[in-house]
């Protein structure tokens, strides 16, 4: 997966979409595709997870949202009650190529935002869709609302012996473990969030923090910001609320635990997997 540092495959067409006639013209393009997304975030796909549905019927700017152009093909999203044949992002992300992964993640994020934002957060009045689906305009106070992402940090913590810290949440299946993560709170920098989350969940102090990469994670609208950090100590004191248990792993210990089925790790399409694999040397 090569989505960590390069440009995206999707042209969001910020300037063209300001003309209301342009998204409507894109709808009639023979190469256009439509990605239906249902109320629980399942994506309508064809055989082999193909994105092959074509726009049909009249273009409705209030329910047909233009993601942009992918290889010059207009890509639309429609929020529907249910999809006849579909898959969730956790199933799709490791199974499709980078281009389709970017499209389905963006489709789910945009559909979810529209579904949950019919009214203005300031005055409570109804909002209408403008600029091809990238803005909701308030009919009451005139305020424009844009799709938002909630920043969350995720961090691979290493000790002086280059061991990796993994934790288990109480709500997870037995044996599932991952690196630590949490949302950034008001007035906090990303690095401060890393120090706070690690301290709250494991009692560890960090000596340094280094940013690595980010990933859109629309569950429901997170932007995961990945870090590597080094611990100043090794004594773990889990909070017992969010993190039920945590331990240090050498590479050999993690290999043995995973191969024996004692530990399961995050899926390969996640930034958690990438951060673990970068340390582990095992994809």
Backbone as CSV, one residue per row, in Angstrom:
resi,resn,N_x,N_y,N_z,CA_x,CA_y,CA_z,C_x,C_y,C_z
1,UNK,0.846,-1.195,0.000,0.000,0.000,0.000,0.879,1.241,0.000
2,UNK,0.680,2.108,-0.988,1.538,3.279,-1.148,0.710,4.549,-0.967
3,UNK,0.098,4.695,0.205,-0.785,5.838,0.431,-0.259,6.763,1.516
4,UNK,0.996,6.605,1.914,1.441,7.269,3.127,2.115,8.612,2.895
5,UNK,2.703,8.830,1.737,3.412,10.096,1.564,3.189,10.736,0.212
6,UNK,2.631,10.028,-0.733,2.447,10.577,-2.072,1.130,11.317,-2.220
7,UNK,0.898,11.889,-3.408,-0.360,12.591,-3.666,-1.510,11.600,-3.807
8,UNK,-2.730,12.100,-3.658,-3.894,11.255,-3.808,-4.235,11.007,-5.264
9,UNK,-5.106,10.036,-5.497,-5.577,9.724,-6.846,-6.792,10.570,-7.226
10,UNK,-7.409,11.197,-6.252,-8.663,11.911,-6.469,-8.438,13.411,-6.581
11,UNK,-8.880,13.984,-7.704,-8.871,15.435,-7.893,-10.193,15.977,-7.367
12,UNK,-10.151,16.765,-6.307,-11.380,17.254,-5.666,-12.062,18.384,-6.453
13,UNK,-11.367,18.944,-7.420,-11.956,19.924,-8.351,-12.609,21.090,-7.613
14,UNK,-11.854,21.699,-6.734,-12.385,22.767,-5.898,-12.937,23.928,-6.708
15,UNK,-12.242,24.338,-7.758,-12.673,25.518,-8.500,-13.822,25.209,-9.465
16,UNK,-13.769,24.067,-10.138,-14.830,23.735,-11.098,-16.177,23.550,-10.415
17,UNK,-16.182,22.951,-9.243,-17.448,22.631,-8.582,-18.178,23.867,-8.061
18,UNK,-17.520,25.023,-8.056,-18.195,26.253,-7.650,-19.290,26.643,-8.638
19,UNK,-19.207,26.168,-9.858,-20.249,26.392,-10.866,-21.288,25.281,-10.740
20,UNK,-22.543,25.586,-10.360,-23.551,24.541,-10.150,-23.792,23.684,-11.384
21,UNK,-23.527,24.222,-12.578,-23.770,23.456,-13.798,-22.703,22.380,-14.016
22,UNK,-21.540,22.549,-13.412,-20.453,21.615,-13.680,-20.704,20.224,-13.083
23,UNK,-21.093,20.084,-11.790,-21.413,18.743,-11.287,-22.556,18.089,-12.061
24,UNK,-23.541,18.888,-12.478,-24.653,18.327,-13.258,-24.164,17.767,-14.584
25,UNK,-23.208,18.455,-15.227,-22.648,17.956,-16.487,-21.829,16.690,-16.247
26,UNK,-21.126,16.626,-15.121,-20.345,15.432,-14.786,-21.252,14.216,-14.617
27,UNK,-22.468,14.430,-14.120,-23.412,13.334,-13.893,-23.738,12.602,-15.200
28,UNK,-23.743,13.320,-16.291,-24.089,12.714,-17.584,-22.880,12.185,-18.349
29,UNK,-21.689,12.332,-17.780,-20.482,11.826,-18.424,-20.576,10.301,-18.532
30,UNK,-20.371,9.712,-19.724,-20.460,8.244,-19.874,-19.475,7.477,-18.996
31,UNK,-18.397,8.131,-18.585,-17.389,7.449,-17.767,-17.652,7.579,-16.271
32,UNK,-18.682,8.344,-15.878,-18.943,8.597,-14.462,-19.321,7.315,-13.728
33,UNK,-18.965,7.254,-12.450,-19.374,6.134,-11.604,-20.061,6.683,-10.356
34,UNK,-20.903,5.842,-9.763,-21.658,6.202,-8.574,-21.352,5.186,-7.481
35,UNK,-21.003,5.668,-6.292,-20.723,4.796,-5.161,-21.844,4.956,-4.141
36,UNK,-22.732,3.972,-4.014,-23.764,4.048,-2.983,-23.207,3.643,-1.622
37,UNK,-23.600,4.375,-0.586,-23.163,4.080,0.783,-24.403,4.038,1.660
38,UNK,-24.569,2.958,2.436,-25.785,2.842,3.230,-25.617,3.459,4.616
39,UNK,-26.644,3.322,5.435,-26.695,4.018,6.715,-25.689,3.511,7.731
40,UNK,-25.117,2.327,7.511,-24.099,1.812,8.432,-22.711,1.813,7.798
41,UNK,-22.572,2.516,6.661,-21.265,2.674,6.043,-20.847,1.559,5.114
42,UNK,-21.781,0.693,4.701,-21.455,-0.339,3.722,-21.492,0.267,2.327
43,UNK,-20.529,-0.148,1.507,-20.353,0.409,0.169,-20.888,-0.574,-0.863
44,UNK,-21.676,-0.077,-1.799,-22.166,-0.919,-2.883,-21.074,-1.192,-3.891
45,UNK,-20.699,-2.450,-4.045,-19.632,-2.834,-4.971,-20.093,-4.034,-5.796
46,UNK,-19.415,-4.220,-6.928,-19.703,-5.356,-7.779,-18.765,-6.516,-7.502
47,UNK,-18.740,-7.455,-8.433,-17.879,-8.622,-8.290,-16.421,-8.190,-8.243
48,UNK,-15.678,-8.786,-7.334,-14.280,-8.408,-7.175,-14.106,-7.025,-6.581
49,UNK,-15.125,-6.563,-5.860,-15.128,-5.235,-5.242,-14.999,-4.116,-6.280
50,UNK,-15.538,-4.367,-7.470,-15.469,-3.357,-8.528,-16.410,-2.195,-8.226
51,UNK,-15.965,-1.002,-8.602,-16.812,0.196,-8.528,-17.292,0.462,-9.950
52,UNK,-18.450,-0.089,-10.281,-18.883,-0.084,-11.682,-20.284,0.474,-11.892
53,UNK,-20.961,0.869,-10.824,-22.320,1.397,-10.995,-22.271,2.759,-11.686
54,UNK,-23.172,2.964,-12.643,-23.232,4.215,-13.382,-24.382,5.086,-12.865
55,UNK,-24.205,6.405,-12.855,-25.315,7.279,-12.472,-26.525,7.050,-13.377
56,UNK,-27.712,7.051,-12.781,-28.949,6.851,-13.537,-30.001,7.832,-13.044
57,UNK,-30.915,8.189,-13.909,-31.958,9.130,-13.546,-31.459,10.560,-13.540
58,UNK,-32.275,11.436,-12.989,-31.939,12.859,-12.958,-30.945,13.153,-11.831
59,UNK,-30.053,14.064,-12.115,-29.107,14.513,-11.104,-29.836,15.331,-10.041
60,UNK,-29.637,14.978,-8.762,-30.227,15.691,-7.639,-29.094,16.210,-6.764
61,UNK,-28.827,17.505,-6.789,-27.685,18.032,-6.033,-27.818,17.861,-4.529
62,UNK,-29.032,17.550,-4.045,-29.220,17.370,-2.611,-28.901,15.952,-2.131
63,UNK,-28.727,15.018,-3.068,-28.409,13.661,-2.633,-27.332,12.976,-3.473
64,UNK,-26.872,13.639,-4.515,-25.773,13.114,-5.322,-24.554,14.011,-5.118
65,UNK,-23.549,13.480,-4.458,-22.389,14.280,-4.051,-21.185,13.910,-4.913
66,UNK,-20.572,14.913,-5.502,-19.421,14.689,-6.378,-18.141,14.663,-5.561
67,UNK,-17.499,13.490,-5.512,-16.197,13.398,-4.850,-15.135,14.161,-5.624
68,UNK,-15.165,14.031,-6.942,-14.188,14.674,-7.804,-13.919,13.807,-9.019
69,UNK,-12.719,13.913,-9.554,-12.326,13.144,-10.733,-11.217,12.163,-10.357
70,UNK,-11.370,10.930,-10.799,-10.342,9.905,-10.636,-10.007,9.376,-12.015
71,UNK,-8.791,9.613,-12.472,-8.394,9.309,-13.848,-9.382,9.948,-14.827
72,UNK,-9.770,11.167,-14.511,-10.680,11.991,-15.314,-12.116,11.460,-15.321
73,UNK,-12.412,10.455,-14.529,-13.779,9.954,-14.412,-14.465,10.660,-13.247
74,UNK,-15.638,11.257,-13.466,-16.381,11.814,-12.329,-16.817,10.687,-11.388
75,UNK,-16.662,10.912,-10.104,-17.044,9.931,-9.095,-18.059,10.570,-8.153
76,UNK,-19.258,9.994,-8.097,-20.329,10.495,-7.245,-20.597,9.534,-6.093
77,UNK,-21.161,10.083,-5.035,-21.578,9.312,-3.869,-23.067,9.554,-3.647
78,UNK,-23.784,8.503,-3.272,-25.185,8.639,-2.897,-25.420,7.907,-1.578
79,UNK,-26.050,8.587,-0.633,-26.398,7.981,0.640,-27.739,7.274,0.488
80,UNK,-27.760,5.969,0.742,-28.972,5.157,0.558,-29.273,4.415,1.854
81,UNK,-30.496,3.888,1.949,-30.882,3.140,3.151,-30.146,1.812,3.240
82,UNK,-29.993,1.138,2.107,-29.315,-0.157,2.092,-28.728,-0.395,0.710
83,UNK,-27.666,-1.183,0.639,-27.077,-1.570,-0.643,-27.363,-3.058,-0.863
84,UNK,-27.783,-3.458,-2.073,-28.108,-4.867,-2.314,-26.909,-5.798,-2.217
85,UNK,-25.754,-5.310,-2.607,-24.515,-6.090,-2.494,-23.409,-5.122,-2.100
86,UNK,-22.839,-5.332,-0.934,-21.839,-4.377,-0.493,-20.898,-4.963,0.536
87,UNK,-20.007,-4.097,1.015,-19.012,-4.504,1.998,-18.630,-3.287,2.830
88,UNK,-18.228,-3.543,4.068,-17.755,-2.475,4.933,-16.311,-2.120,4.643
89,UNK,-15.887,-0.978,5.158,-14.525,-0.519,4.888,-13.467,-1.483,5.423
90,UNK,-13.716,-2.091,6.563,-12.703,-2.995,7.117,-12.494,-4.207,6.220
91,UNK,-13.540,-4.581,5.480,-13.396,-5.669,4.517,-12.784,-5.179,3.217
92,UNK,-13.164,-3.977,2.802,-12.711,-3.459,1.519,-11.258,-2.996,1.531
93,UNK,-10.857,-2.287,2.570,-9.567,-1.605,2.548,-8.374,-2.517,2.279
94,UNK,-8.311,-3.713,2.879,-7.161,-4.571,2.568,-7.297,-5.327,1.260
95,UNK,-8.480,-5.268,0.623,-8.737,-6.112,-0.545,-8.674,-5.366,-1.870
96,UNK,-8.603,-4.039,-1.845,-8.633,-3.264,-3.083,-7.330,-2.493,-3.253
97,UNK,-7.133,-1.946,-4.455,-5.914,-1.192,-4.732,-6.008,0.204,-4.130
98,UNK,-4.902,0.947,-4.221,-4.833,2.262,-3.585,-5.900,3.219,-4.105
99,UNK,-6.149,3.196,-5.415,-7.118,4.116,-5.997,-8.514,3.845,-5.454
100,UNK,-8.951,2.595,-5.487,-10.290,2.283,-4.979,-10.375,2.500,-3.471
101,UNK,-9.298,2.228,-2.760,-9.297,2.454,-1.317,-9.546,3.931,-1.013
102,UNK,-8.862,4.794,-1.738,-9.055,6.230,-1.517,-10.485,6.640,-1.815
103,UNK,-11.069,6.094,-2.881,-12.428,6.455,-3.263,-13.452,5.983,-2.243
104,UNK,-13.349,4.738,-1.789,-14.368,4.245,-0.868,-14.249,4.898,0.502
105,UNK,-13.037,5.184,0.946,-12.878,5.887,2.220,-13.482,7.282,2.133
106,UNK,-13.189,8.002,1.043,-13.757,9.342,0.865,-15.274,9.278,0.740
107,UNK,-15.786,8.255,0.050,-17.233,8.119,-0.131,-17.939,7.905,1.199
108,UNK,-17.410,7.013,2.024,-18.026,6.751,3.321,-17.961,7.985,4.213
109,UNK,-16.828,8.670,4.207,-16.683,9.867,5.036,-17.674,10.949,4.620
110,UNK,-17.806,11.193,3.321,-18.689,12.251,2.847,-20.155,11.886,3.077
111,UNK,-20.530,10.643,2.780,-21.917,10.215,2.984,-22.307,10.309,4.456
112,UNK,-21.400,9.909,5.346,-21.667,9.976,6.780,-21.852,11.410,7.240
113,UNK,-21.018,12.317,6.737,-21.135,13.721,7.123,-22.484,14.292,6.704
114,UNK,-22.896,14.039,5.479,-24.190,14.548,5.031,-25.340,13.937,5.829
115,UNK,-25.253,12.663,6.137,-26.327,11.987,6.857,-26.511,12.568,8.261
116,UNK,-25.425,13.000,8.857,-25.490,13.476,10.244,-25.513,14.997,10.369
117,UNK,-25.582,15.708,9.248,-25.496,17.178,9.312,-26.643,17.880,8.592
118,UNK,-27.896,17.477,8.803,-28.993,18.137,8.081,-29.317,19.525,8.623
119,UNK,-28.832,19.829,9.832,-29.138,21.122,10.440,-27.863,21.845,10.850
120,UNK,-27.964,23.159,10.939,-26.842,24.013,11.316,-26.507,23.809,12.793
121,UNK,-25.242,23.643,13.100,-24.821,23.484,14.480,-24.854,24.780,15.260
122,UNK,-25.014,25.926,14.577,-25.032,27.222,15.251,-26.443,27.675,15.595
123,UNK,-27.357,27.631,14.592,-28.710,28.142,14.832,-29.786,27.061,14.761
124,UNK,-29.435,25.870,14.293,-30.390,24.770,14.238,-31.268,24.733,13.009
125,UNK,-31.115,25.698,12.102,-31.943,25.723,10.896,-31.492,24.636,9.916
126,UNK,-32.362,24.340,8.948,-32.038,23.344,7.932,-30.898,23.836,7.041
127,UNK,-30.114,22.897,6.552,-29.035,23.210,5.623,-29.317,22.570,4.274
128,UNK,-28.755,23.149,3.219,-28.884,22.594,1.872,-27.489,22.357,1.309
129,UNK,-27.391,21.392,0.404,-26.111,21.021,-0.188,-25.757,21.977,-1.320
130,UNK,-24.503,22.440,-1.334,-24.005,23.278,-2.423,-22.636,22.760,-2.866
131,UNK,-22.084,23.387,-3.885,-20.753,23.081,-4.457,-20.561,21.581,-4.680
132,UNK,-21.570,20.946,-5.244,-21.453,19.553,-5.624,-21.335,18.579,-4.476
133,UNK,-21.654,19.016,-3.254,-21.636,18.103,-2.118,-20.571,18.384,-1.095
134,UNK,-19.754,19.424,-1.291,-18.679,19.710,-0.356,-19.022,20.802,0.657
135,UNK,-20.223,21.351,0.574,-20.657,22.390,1.510,-22.128,22.162,1.832
136,UNK,-22.513,22.435,3.083,-23.918,22.534,3.461,-24.142,23.969,3.930
137,UNK,-25.061,24.653,3.260,-25.330,26.069,3.523,-26.558,26.193,4.407
138,UNK,-26.439,26.968,5.495,-27.547,27.155,6.428,-28.536,28.175,5.878
139,UNK,-29.798,27.792,5.837,-30.840,28.693,5.349,-31.247,29.710,6.401
140,UNK,-30.801,29.520,7.630,-31.140,30.446,8.700,-30.128,31.557,8.866
141,UNK,-28.900,31.208,9.225,-27.880,32.216,9.517,-26.915,32.445,8.361
142,UNK,-27.043,31.664,7.294,-26.181,31.854,6.132,-24.794,31.261,6.272
143,UNK,-24.556,30.502,7.315,-23.235,29.926,7.562,-23.019,28.712,6.673
144,UNK,-21.799,28.585,6.147,-21.415,27.403,5.380,-20.717,26.406,6.298
145,UNK,-21.100,25.144,6.154,-20.483,24.075,6.922,-19.740,23.150,5.960
146,UNK,-18.571,22.694,6.398,-17.713,21.862,5.552,-17.493,20.496,6.214
147,UNK,-17.211,19.473,5.415,-16.908,18.169,6.009,-15.746,18.275,6.986
148,UNK,-15.883,17.621,8.117,-14.852,17.731,9.144,-14.273,16.365,9.474
149,UNK,-13.059,16.409,10.012,-12.399,15.218,10.521,-11.966,15.486,11.951
150,UNK,-12.056,14.476,12.791,-11.626,14.594,14.182,-10.215,14.035,14.311
151,UNK,-9.232,14.862,14.691,-7.857,14.367,14.792,-7.686,13.415,15.968
152,UNK,-6.991,12.321,15.696,-6.673,11.348,16.739,-5.235,10.883,16.532
153,UNK,-4.517,10.745,17.626,-3.135,10.263,17.529,-3.102,8.755,17.708
154,UNK,-2.114,8.121,17.087,-1.843,6.703,17.298,-0.337,6.551,17.342
155,UNK,0.175,5.812,18.329,1.605,5.888,18.590,2.194,4.519,18.895
156,UNK,3.320,4.233,18.243,4.131,3.059,18.559,5.157,3.480,19.598
157,UNK,5.015,2.969,20.820,5.922,3.321,21.922,6.996,2.250,22.038
158,UNK,8.257,2.662,22.017,9.403,1.760,22.126,10.173,2.052,23.410
159,UNK,10.795,1.010,23.987,11.625,1.240,25.167,13.096,1.265,24.780
160,UNK,13.965,1.356,25.770,15.406,1.475,25.500,15.973,0.228,24.846
161,UNK,15.304,-0.910,24.998,15.737,-2.152,24.374,15.046,-2.395,23.042
162,UNK,14.380,-1.375,22.531,13.683,-1.436,21.242,12.531,-2.438,21.260
163,UNK,11.911,-2.602,22.425,10.696,-3.408,22.504,9.477,-2.527,22.230
164,UNK,8.419,-3.133,21.715,7.203,-2.416,21.354,6.127,-2.637,22.405
165,UNK,5.417,-1.566,22.745,4.314,-1.644,23.699,3.008,-1.906,22.963
166,UNK,2.288,-2.944,23.373,0.969,-3.244,22.833,-0.030,-3.346,23.972
167,UNK,-1.241,-2.861,23.713,-2.277,-2.894,24.731,-3.521,-3.615,24.248
168,UNK,-4.340,-4.045,25.209,-5.598,-4.740,24.925,-6.740,-3.979,25.572
169,UNK,-7.737,-3.605,24.771,-8.926,-2.956,25.301,-9.924,-4.001,25.762
170,UNK,-10.662,-3.680,26.810,-11.617,-4.634,27.381,-12.705,-5.027,26.389
171,UNK,-13.038,-4.130,25.454,-14.128,-4.404,24.510,-13.664,-5.256,23.331
172,UNK,-12.371,-5.525,23.225,-11.840,-6.297,22.101,-11.923,-7.789,22.378
173,UNK,-11.913,-8.604,21.316,-11.838,-10.058,21.501,-10.542,-10.445,22.211
174,UNK,-10.588,-11.584,22.889,-9.407,-12.069,23.596,-8.226,-12.217,22.641
175,UNK,-7.083,-11.683,23.033,-5.874,-11.803,22.236,-5.612,-10.658,21.284
176,UNK,-6.617,-9.853,21.027,-6.385,-8.734,20.113,-5.594,-7.646,20.824
177,UNK,-4.535,-7.166,20.170,-3.703,-6.117,20.749,-3.318,-5.116,19.670
178,UNK,-3.019,-3.899,20.107,-2.606,-2.856,19.172,-1.786,-1.821,19.916
179,UNK,-1.307,-0.851,19.164,-0.614,0.285,19.766,-1.650,1.259,20.317
180,UNK,-1.195,2.266,21.044,-2.102,3.162,21.756,-2.602,4.279,20.850
181,UNK,-3.836,4.735,21.123,-4.437,5.793,20.313,-5.442,6.565,21.156
182,UNK,-5.777,7.770,20.688,-6.781,8.575,21.376,-7.004,9.880,20.655
183,UNK,-8.133,10.510,20.950,-8.487,11.764,20.295,-7.722,12.948,20.885
184,UNK,-7.436,13.915,20.028,-6.835,15.175,20.447,-7.930,16.030,21.067
185,UNK,-7.673,16.614,22.208,-8.680,17.427,22.877,-8.462,18.913,22.604
186,UNK,-9.398,19.737,23.043,-9.371,21.173,22.750,-8.114,21.837,23.307
187,UNK,-7.480,22.672,22.477,-6.317,23.435,22.910,-5.045,22.629,23.045
188,UNK,-5.000,21.441,22.447,-3.881,20.531,22.619,-3.156,20.320,21.297
189,UNK,-1.840,20.300,21.319,-1.081,19.962,20.120,-1.085,18.441,19.955
190,UNK,-0.686,17.986,18.763,-0.626,16.541,18.525,0.367,15.877,19.472
191,UNK,1.528,16.495,19.642,2.549,15.907,20.504,2.086,15.865,21.965
192,UNK,1.399,16.908,22.397,0.863,16.895,23.752,-0.161,15.780,23.923
193,UNK,-0.955,15.544,22.881,-1.939,14.462,22.939,-1.251,13.105,23.066
194,UNK,-0.132,12.919,22.364,0.616,11.667,22.471,1.080,11.448,23.907
195,UNK,1.720,12.473,24.494,2.191,12.354,25.875,1.026,12.066,26.827
196,UNK,-0.076,12.784,26.672,-1.216,12.625,27.585,-1.845,11.244,27.474
197,UNK,-2.124,10.804,26.235,-2.797,9.516,26.053,-1.951,8.367,26.594
198,UNK,-0.657,8.369,26.286,0.215,7.310,26.781,0.272,7.339,28.302
199,UNK,0.370,8.540,28.874,0.412,8.648,30.329,-0.880,8.196,30.987
200,UNK,-2.027,8.591,30.420,-3.317,8.212,30.996,-3.546,6.705,30.930
201,UNK,-3.156,6.092,29.826,-3.508,4.688,29.598,-2.499,3.703,30.183
202,UNK,-1.234,4.116,30.294,-0.210,3.170,30.763,0.691,3.717,31.870
203,UNK,0.576,4.994,32.195,1.421,5.579,33.225,2.845,5.855,32.799
204,UNK,3.147,5.682,31.514,4.507,5.869,31.030,4.787,7.320,30.665
205,UNK,6.037,7.755,30.924,6.507,9.050,30.453,7.339,8.835,29.196
206,UNK,7.269,9.785,28.278,7.973,9.661,26.999,9.161,10.607,26.944
207,UNK,10.223,10.165,26.288,11.409,11.005,26.158,11.443,11.752,24.832
208,UNK,10.805,11.210,23.802,10.731,11.934,22.532,9.570,11.380,21.713
209,UNK,9.095,12.211,20.781,7.936,11.879,19.954,8.257,12.298,18.527
210,UNK,8.039,11.399,17.562,8.325,11.695,16.162,7.117,11.356,15.294
211,UNK,6.683,12.323,14.476,5.561,12.109,13.567,5.986,11.228,12.392
212,UNK,5.068,10.341,11.939,5.377,9.436,10.840,4.459,9.658,9.646
213,UNK,3.160,9.510,9.811,2.228,9.585,8.687,0.809,9.686,9.222
214,UNK,-0.158,9.892,8.299,-1.559,10.005,8.705,-2.428,9.121,7.821
215,UNK,-3.650,8.879,8.280,-4.601,8.073,7.522,-6.027,8.495,7.864
216,UNK,-6.826,8.727,6.827,-8.252,8.955,7.045,-8.876,7.655,7.537
217,UNK,-9.682,7.745,8.573,-10.280,6.561,9.197,-11.722,6.918,9.581
218,UNK,-12.661,6.848,8.648,-14.026,7.347,8.883,-14.877,6.412,9.735
219,UNK,-14.467,6.227,10.986,-15.201,5.407,11.942,-15.500,6.229,13.198
220,UNK,-16.292,7.296,13.176,-17.026,7.720,11.983,-16.300,8.767,11.123
221,UNK,-15.368,9.589,11.710,-14.756,10.650,10.891,-13.369,11.033,11.420
222,UNK,-12.596,10.048,11.783,-11.292,10.316,12.377,-10.215,10.530,11.311
223,UNK,-9.230,11.323,11.660,-7.978,11.414,10.918,-6.903,10.930,11.865
224,UNK,-6.364,9.734,11.578,-5.362,9.147,12.450,-3.982,9.711,12.114
225,UNK,-3.301,10.214,13.125,-1.985,10.828,12.960,-0.969,9.967,13.702
226,UNK,-0.100,9.301,12.918,0.777,8.285,13.471,2.110,8.823,13.965
227,UNK,2.551,8.305,15.115,3.806,8.722,15.739,4.589,7.501,16.203
228,UNK,5.892,7.698,16.375,6.745,6.777,17.108,7.312,7.556,18.290
229,UNK,7.290,6.938,19.468,7.796,7.601,20.669,8.659,6.631,21.460
230,UNK,9.532,7.172,22.301,10.370,6.355,23.173,9.992,6.631,24.628
231,UNK,9.896,5.552,25.383,9.517,5.660,26.785,10.734,5.934,27.658
232,UNK,10.523,6.777,28.657,11.602,7.082,29.594,11.694,6.045,30.704
233,UNK,10.686,5.188,30.829,10.672,4.120,31.821,9.921,2.933,31.239
234,UNK,9.891,1.821,31.927,9.232,0.614,31.399,8.130,0.084,32.307
235,UNK,7.927,0.682,33.473,6.908,0.190,34.399,5.525,0.630,33.930
236,UNK,4.660,-0.334,33.623,3.335,-0.070,33.058,2.288,-0.090,34.158
237,UNK,1.433,0.912,34.165,0.278,0.966,35.059,-0.949,1.314,34.215
238,UNK,-1.664,0.291,33.748,-2.803,0.535,32.868,-3.928,1.209,33.635
239,UNK,-4.767,1.954,32.891,-5.865,2.658,33.544,-6.991,1.715,33.967
240,UNK,-7.060,0.517,33.376,-8.091,-0.444,33.743,-9.467,-0.110,33.232
241,UNK,-9.580,0.999,32.512,-10.868,1.416,31.957,-10.842,1.223,30.445
242,UNK,-9.999,2.003,29.768,-9.869,1.845,28.324,-8.896,0.726,27.980
243,UNK,-7.759,0.710,28.663,-6.758,-0.330,28.431,-6.804,-1.319,29.584
244,UNK,-7.142,-2.573,29.266,-7.265,-3.619,30.285,-5.911,-4.212,30.643
245,UNK,-5.039,-4.345,29.643,-3.705,-4.890,29.883,-2.759,-4.365,28.826
246,UNK,-1.473,-4.381,29.126,-0.452,-3.947,28.164,0.861,-4.625,28.529
247,UNK,1.705,-4.837,27.516,3.011,-5.443,27.775,3.978,-5.072,26.674
248,UNK,5.265,-5.234,26.980,6.335,-5.007,26.026,6.616,-6.287,25.255
249,UNK,6.906,-6.130,23.957,7.259,-7.261,23.105,8.573,-6.980,22.397
250,UNK,9.477,-7.967,22.435,10.595,-7.948,21.497,10.070,-8.466,20.159
251,UNK,10.851,-8.327,19.109,10.412,-8.843,17.814,10.211,-10.359,17.866
252,UNK,11.114,-11.037,18.526,10.998,-12.499,18.611,9.767,-12.895,19.413
253,UNK,9.474,-12.191,20.497,8.307,-12.506,21.319,7.010,-12.262,20.552
254,UNK,6.959,-11.179,19.788,5.739,-10.897,19.037,5.557,-11.914,17.916
255,UNK,6.633,-12.273,17.255,6.541,-13.285,16.198,5.996,-14.591,16.755
256,UNK,6.528,-15.017,17.891,6.064,-16.253,18.496,4.613,-16.187,18.919
257,UNK,4.189,-15.039,19.502,2.810,-14.905,19.979,1.815,-14.871,18.825
258,UNK,2.183,-14.201,17.737,1.293,-14.129,16.580,1.229,-15.491,15.881
259,UNK,2.364,-16.125,15.677,2.384,-17.417,14.997,1.640,-18.486,15.797
260,UNK,1.630,-18.357,17.116,0.936,-19.323,17.963,-0.548,-19.003,18.117
261,UNK,-0.981,-17.876,17.573,-2.380,-17.496,17.681,-2.744,-16.866,19.014
262,UNK,-1.748,-16.515,19.811,-2.017,-15.904,21.112,-2.324,-14.418,20.997
263,UNK,-1.802,-13.784,19.944,-2.003,-12.348,19.720,-2.475,-12.144,18.297
264,UNK,-3.508,-11.302,18.123,-3.925,-10.864,16.792,-3.724,-9.362,16.710
265,UNK,-3.296,-8.899,15.541,-2.911,-7.506,15.350,-3.883,-6.799,14.412
266,UNK,-3.816,-5.471,14.314,-4.707,-4.723,13.422,-4.560,-5.141,11.968
267,UNK,-5.621,-4.937,11.185,-5.613,-5.293,9.778,-4.570,-4.530,8.989
268,UNK,-4.126,-5.124,7.891,-2.987,-4.588,7.147,-3.277,-3.259,6.467
269,UNK,-4.548,-2.873,6.324,-4.864,-1.599,5.683,-4.818,-0.430,6.655
270,UNK,-4.584,-0.680,7.933,-4.617,0.371,8.945,-3.238,0.956,9.196
271,UNK,-3.223,2.187,9.653,-1.944,2.809,10.003,-1.348,2.137,11.231
272,UNK,-2.189,1.559,12.090,-1.665,0.804,13.232,-0.791,-0.344,12.745
273,UNK,-1.270,-1.050,11.727,-0.494,-2.153,11.165,0.812,-1.637,10.571
274,UNK,0.741,-0.517,9.865,1.950,0.028,9.222,3.006,0.385,10.266
275,UNK,2.588,1.021,11.377,3.545,1.420,12.405,4.167,0.195,13.082
276,UNK,3.339,-0.825,13.324,3.865,-2.051,13.910,4.825,-2.741,12.938
277,UNK,4.419,-2.849,11.668,5.238,-3.531,10.664,6.559,-2.820,10.421
278,UNK,6.564,-1.479,10.472,7.810,-0.730,10.300,8.831,-1.097,11.364
279,UNK,8.341,-1.281,12.600,9.250,-1.688,13.695,9.612,-3.162,13.581
280,UNK,8.634,-3.976,13.256,8.765,-5.434,13.267,9.586,-5.960,12.100
281,UNK,9.498,-5.257,10.961,10.141,-5.763,9.762,9.411,-6.920,9.154
282,UNK,8.096,-6.973,9.414,7.277,-8.084,8.919,5.934,-7.511,8.496
283,UNK,5.584,-7.585,7.206,4.348,-6.995,6.701,3.180,-7.930,6.922
